[in-house]
Amino acid sequence: MGLPEIGYLRLPQIIGDKTANPPIPPLLPISRSTFLNGVRDGRFPQGILLSPRTRAWRVEDIRMLIENLGRS
């Protein structure tokens, strides 16, 4: 899946959602809890609150995360 240059991604767009129609393939093949623990621990970028119950991540931050994980 090609990422846009700028914008925001919701969690299912990052970790995938097999139950969506059509299914959303993961950018990072990890579980929701692993991703959120990484955010809490500072290993993954902090999301941005778009509303009280809606959090999203900047595409640029996720792209940088994927590049850094690929180097490890």
C-alpha positions in Angstrom: 0.0 0.0 0.0 1.3 3.4 -0.9 1.4 6.0 1.8 0.3 9.5 1.1 3.0 12.2 1.5 1.1 14.0 4.3 -1.9 13.2 6.4 -3.0 11.0 9.2 -3.4 7.3 9.8 -5.8 5.6 12.2 -4.7 2.5 14.1 -6.3 0.0 11.8 -4.4 1.5 8.9 -1.2 1.0 10.7 -1.6 -2.5 12.2 -4.2 -3.8 9.7 -7.8 -5.0 10.1 -8.6 -8.5 8.8 -12.3 -8.0 9.6 -12.7 -4.9 7.4 -14.4 -5.2 4.0 -12.1 -5.2 2.1 -9.4 -6.3 4.7 -6.8 -3.7 5.5 -3.2 -5.0 5.2 -0.9 -4.0 8.1 2.0 -1.6 7.6 3.5 -3.0 10.8 2.6 -6.6 11.5 2.2 -6.3 15.2 -0.8 -6.4 17.6 -2.8 -3.5 18.9 -1.4 -3.9 22.4 2.2 -4.1 21.2 1.8 -0.9 19.2 0.1 1.0 22.1 2.7 -0.3 24.6 5.4 1.0 22.2 3.7 4.4 22.1 3.5 4.5 25.9 7.1 3.4 26.3 8.3 6.0 23.7 9.5 3.5 21.1 6.7 4.5 18.7 5.4 8.0 17.9 2.7 9.6 20.0 -0.6 10.0 18.2 -2.5 13.2 17.9 -6.0 13.6 19.4 -8.4 14.6 16.7 -11.3 14.5 19.1 -11.8 13.1 22.6 -12.1 9.5 21.3 -10.2 9.7 18.0 -6.4 9.4 17.8 -4.4 9.4 14.6 -0.7 9.3 13.7 1.1 11.5 11.2 2.1 9.7 8.0 5.5 11.2 8.3 6.0 9.7 11.8 4.9 6.2 10.7 7.1 6.3 7.6 10.1 7.2 9.7 9.2 4.5 12.2 9.1 1.9 9.4 12.4 3.1 8.0 14.1 3.0 11.5 12.7 -0.5 12.2 14.0 -1.7 8.8 17.5 -0.6 9.8 17.5 -2.6 13.0 
